[in-house]
Amino acid sequence: PCVVPFISDHPRHVFSNIIQAALLRAVRYSSTLDIFEKERRAIRLMLLYNGYPSTYIDIHFGKFFGNAISQSSMIPFIDNENQFLIMRSRLLPRPSVKERETQHRIAAVRLNEETKVTNDKEKRTTITTMQKQNKANKFANTLFLHYTHEKRLHRMKREIHKIFSETFQGTLAMDLRLIVGHRNHRNTGHELVQKRPPPTMLKPIPLPNRLNMSLNFYEGPFPSVDQVYHNERIIPSPLTITDKTCEYILSDVVRQSKMLLGFGIPIITILLCLMLIIRSICSKYYWKKDEQQTENLQQDSKDLKQVIIHQDEPEDLSVVINPKMKLLATI
């Protein structure tokens, strides 16, 4: 038989409850100790088959048989018929799980009946109090008329009131108060909630252009230029160039040239100074390198002279300091 395996993620008390319930059922169904022992062994094998550790089983068996087993006994189960009968007589009056569930249901039904009675009493009291108050209903002579909101029917309220007054003029229906309204609809929310600014604010603002600023001084059509290119469009220009326009353009050119001279000359001088400094550093480096090479050549020439002088006297080669020249002399 299968029960909840020990490796499952159930709460820990579930496993102990399984062992206690199985032993209690075996005690109830067994009339003798031999039958109970067979049931106990079957329960133990079932628990071992489902992964329960033997030490865990022994601990909970000992808790179940704790009051029935003597403290001096080394066996974790009952071995005496009288002890079993005493334990069985003590456990039989206890209600089972199903009996406890039925008792809870009966108690819940009684509680529901009591609450229902109390609720009925409260309703009766509220009805009596409402009858005693006798407040006038302000909507007693009111007629409500609802319709689904649509944008094309925004004048419908006025028309309905007009038709109602024309139709029921001079009748008892005129004593009724007519209230016309529309139900909440998604179209209403879409129209009433302002999700974006008005279209006048969404129009692009034209940026100021220098060409337009300069053309403000022009008067009359151009005699020689037929078209002006502006914002990648060819626009026929009805303006002419005057003396004021020439002065404005020349002043702008002079101002830009002054700015270039003011910023360009210092930058050029700084670059020239940097080039001179770099050139002086490089010349010093190469000059030192050339001096060292000349010194090495002079030393080699001296050593070569000594080798030529002492060529026939190999014992005097100790005078030669340069190892390369020594090797040349020996060869």
C-alpha positions in Angstrom: 0.0 0.0 0.0 1.1 3.6 -0.7 1.0 6.5 1.7 2.6 9.9 1.6 6.3 9.2 0.9 8.9 10.5 3.4 10.7 12.5 0.7 7.6 14.6 -0.2 7.4 18.3 0.7 4.5 17.9 3.1 4.7 19.5 6.6 6.5 17.3 9.2 3.4 16.6 11.3 1.7 14.8 8.4 4.1 11.9 8.6 3.6 11.4 12.4 -0.1 11.7 11.9 0.0 8.9 9.3 1.8 6.5 11.8 -0.6 7.4 14.7 -3.7 6.9 12.5 -2.5 3.6 11.1 -1.8 2.2 14.6 -5.1 3.5 16.0 -7.0 1.8 13.2 -5.1 -1.5 13.8 -6.0 -1.3 17.6 -9.7 -0.7 16.8 -9.9 -3.6 14.2 -7.8 -6.1 16.2 -9.5 -8.2 19.0 -6.4 -10.1 20.1 -2.7 -9.4 20.4 -1.7 -11.8 17.6 -3.9 -10.0 15.1 -2.6 -6.6 16.2 1.1 -7.8 15.8 0.4 -8.9 12.2 -1.2 -5.4 11.5 1.8 -3.7 13.2 4.3 -5.6 11.1 2.3 -4.8 7.9 2.3 -1.1 8.9 6.0 -1.1 9.5 6.7 -2.7 6.1 4.4 -0.2 4.5 6.3 2.7 6.0 9.7 1.3 5.1 8.5 0.8 1.6 7.6 4.5 1.3 11.0 5.7 2.6 10.4 6.2 6.3 13.6 5.7 8.4 13.4 2.8 10.9 14.6 5.1 13.7 11.7 7.6 12.9 9.2 4.7 12.9 10.5 3.4 16.3 10.3 6.8 17.9 6.6 7.3 16.9 5.8 3.7 17.8 7.2 4.3 21.2 5.1 7.5 21.5 2.0 5.6 20.7 2.7 2.7 23.1 4.3 5.0 25.7 1.5 4.6 28.4 0.9 0.9 27.7 4.6 -0.2 27.8 6.4 -0.4 31.1 9.5 1.7 31.5 11.7 -1.3 32.2 10.8 -3.0 28.9 13.5 -2.9 26.1 11.0 -3.8 23.4 9.3 -0.8 21.7 5.9 -2.6 21.3 3.4 -4.5 23.5 4.2 -8.2 24.3 1.4 -8.8 26.9 -2.2 -9.6 26.1 -3.5 -7.7 29.2 -1.6 -4.5 28.3 -3.1 -4.6 24.8 -6.7 -5.1 26.1 -6.2 -2.2 28.5 -4.9 0.1 25.7 -7.7 -1.0 23.4 -10.4 -0.3 26.0 -8.9 3.2 26.5 -8.7 4.0 22.8 -12.1 2.7 21.6 -14.3 5.5 23.2 -12.3 8.1 21.3 -14.0 9.4 18.2 -12.4 8.6 14.8 -11.6 11.1 12.1 -14.9 10.7 10.3 -16.8 11.0 13.6 -15.0 14.2 14.4 -15.8 15.6 10.9 -19.5 14.8 11.3 -19.4 16.5 14.8 -17.9 19.6 13.2 -20.5 19.7 10.5 -23.3 19.4 13.0 -21.8 22.2 15.0 -21.5 24.4 11.9 -25.1 23.7 10.9 -26.3 24.7 14.4 -24.2 27.9 14.3 -25.6 28.8 10.8 -29.2 28.3 12.2 -28.4 30.5 15.1 -26.9 33.2 12.9 -29.9 33.0 10.6 -32.3 33.5 13.5 -30.3 36.5 14.7 -30.2 38.0 11.2 -34.0 37.6 10.8 -34.5 39.4 14.1 -32.3 42.2 13.0 -34.1 42.5 9.7 -37.5 42.7 11.5 -36.2 45.4 13.8 -34.8 47.4 10.9 -38.1 47.1 9.0 -40.0 48.4 12.0 -37.6 51.3 12.5 -37.9 52.3 8.8 -41.7 52.2 9.0 -41.5 54.5 12.1 -39.3 57.0 10.4 -41.8 57.7 7.5 -39.4 59.9 5.5 -40.6 61.4 2.3 -39.0 60.0 -0.9 -37.7 62.8 -3.0 -37.8 60.6 -6.1 -41.4 59.6 -5.8 -42.6 61.8 -8.7 -39.6 61.4 -10.9 -39.2 59.7 -14.2 -35.7 58.5 -15.1 -34.7 58.0 -18.8 -31.3 56.6 -19.7 -29.7 56.0 -23.0 -26.2 54.9 -24.2 -23.9 57.8 -24.7 -22.9 58.7 -28.3 -21.2 61.9 -29.5 -23.8 62.5 -32.2 -26.6 62.5 -29.5 -25.2 65.3 -27.3 -28.3 67.4 -28.0 -30.7 64.5 -27.3 -31.5 65.6 -23.7 -32.9 69.0 -24.8 -35.0 67.4 -27.5 -36.5 64.7 -25.2 -37.5 67.4 -22.7 -39.1 69.5 -25.5 -41.0 66.5 -26.9 -42.2 65.5 -23.4 -43.5 69.0 -22.6 -45.2 69.3 -26.0 -46.8 65.8 -25.8 -48.1 65.8 -22.2 -49.0 69.5 -22.0 -52.0 70.0 -19.7 -52.1 66.4 -18.4 -51.2 64.8 -15.1 -47.9 63.6 -16.5 -46.6 67.1 -16.3 -46.4 66.7 -12.5 -43.6 64.1 -13.0 -40.1 65.3 -13.0 -38.2 64.0 -16.0 -34.5 63.2 -15.6 -32.6 62.3 -18.8 -29.1 60.9 -18.5 -26.7 58.4 -20.2 -25.1 55.3 -18.8 -21.4 55.0 -18.2 -19.8 53.9 -21.4 -16.3 53.6 -22.7 -17.0 56.2 -25.4 -17.8 58.7 -22.6 -14.4 58.1 -21.0 -12.7 58.4 -24.3 -14.3 61.7 -25.0 -14.2 63.3 -21.5 -10.6 62.3 -20.6 -8.1 64.6 -22.2 -5.3 62.3 -23.3 -3.5 64.8 -25.5 -3.3 68.6 -25.9 -5.5 70.4 -28.5 -4.3 70.3 -32.1 -3.4 74.0 -32.0 -0.6 73.2 -29.6 0.6 70.2 -31.6 1.4 72.3 -34.7 5.2 72.7 -35.3 6.6 76.1 -34.4 8.8 77.5 -37.2 12.4 78.1 -36.1 14.0 81.5 -36.8 16.2 81.4 -39.9 19.1 83.7 -40.6 18.2 84.0 -44.2 14.7 85.2 -43.3 16.3 87.7 -40.8 18.6 89.1 -43.5 15.7 89.3 -46.0 13.8 91.6 -43.7 15.9 94.5 -45.0 15.1 93.7 -48.7 12.7 95.8 -50.6 11.3 95.0 -54.1 12.1 92.1 -56.4 15.6 90.9 -57.3 16.8 92.2 -60.7 19.3 89.3 -61.3 18.2 86.4 -59.0 15.0 84.7 -59.9 14.7 82.2 -57.1 15.9 81.7 -53.5 16.6 78.2 -52.1 15.1 78.0 -48.6 14.5 74.9 -46.5 15.2 72.6 -49.5 12.4 74.2 -51.5 12.6 76.6 -54.5 10.6 79.8 -53.6 10.3 82.7 -56.1 11.8 85.7 -54.3 10.0 89.1 -54.7 12.8 91.0 -53.0 15.8 93.1 -54.2 19.2 93.7 -52.8 19.7 97.3 -51.5 22.5 99.2 -50.0 21.3 98.3 -46.5 21.5 94.6 -47.4 25.0 95.0 -48.8 26.1 96.8 -45.6 24.6 94.1 -43.4 26.2 91.2 -45.4 29.7 93.0 -45.4 29.5 93.7 -41.7 28.7 90.0 -41.1 31.6 88.9 -43.2 34.0 91.3 -41.4 32.8 90.1 -38.1 33.4 86.5 -38.9 36.8 87.2 -40.4 37.8 89.1 -37.2 36.7 86.1 -35.1 38.8 83.8 -37.3 41.9 86.0 -37.0 41.4 86.5 -33.2 41.2 82.8 -32.6 43.4 81.5 -35.4 46.6 83.5 -34.9 47.2 82.4 -31.3 46.5 78.8 -32.2 49.0 78.9 -35.1 51.7 80.5 -32.9 51.2 77.8 -30.3 51.6 75.1 -32.9 54.8 76.6 -34.3 56.3 76.8 -30.8 55.5 73.2 -30.2 57.1 72.2 -33.5 60.3 74.1 -32.6 60.5 72.5 -29.2 60.1 69.0 -30.7 62.7 69.8 -33.3 65.3 70.9 -30.7 64.7 67.8 -28.6 65.1 65.5 -31.6 68.3 67.3 -32.8 69.9 67.0 -29.3 69.1 63.3 -29.2 70.6 62.6 -32.7 73.6 64.7 -31.9 74.4 62.7 -28.8 74.0 59.5 -30.8 76.4 60.7 -33.5 79.0 61.6 -30.9 78.9 58.2 -29.4 79.3 56.5 -32.8 82.4 58.7 -33.6 83.9 57.8 -30.3 83.4 54.1 -31.0 85.0 54.4 -34.4 88.0 56.2 -33.0 88.4 53.5 -30.3 88.2 50.7 -32.9 90.8 52.4 -35.1 93.2 52.6 -32.1 92.7 48.9 -31.3 93.2 48.0 -34.9 96.6 49.9 -34.9 97.7 48.0 -31.8 96.7 44.7 -33.4 98.8 45.6 -36.5 101.8 46.6 -34.3 101.7 43.4 -32.2 100.7 41.0 -35.0 104.0 39.1 -34.9 104.1 39.0 -31.1 101.1 37.0 -29.8 102.4 37.2 -26.2 101.9 41.0 -26.2 98.2 40.7 -27.1 97.3 41.5 -23.5 97.8 45.2 -24.4 94.8 45.0 -26.6 91.7 45.7 -24.6 88.9 45.2 -27.1 87.9 41.4 -27.2 86.9 41.6 -30.9 90.4 42.9 -31.8 92.0 40.2 -29.7 90.1 37.6 -31.7 91.1 39.3 -35.0 94.8 39.3 -33.9 94.8 35.6 -33.0 93.2 34.7 -36.4 
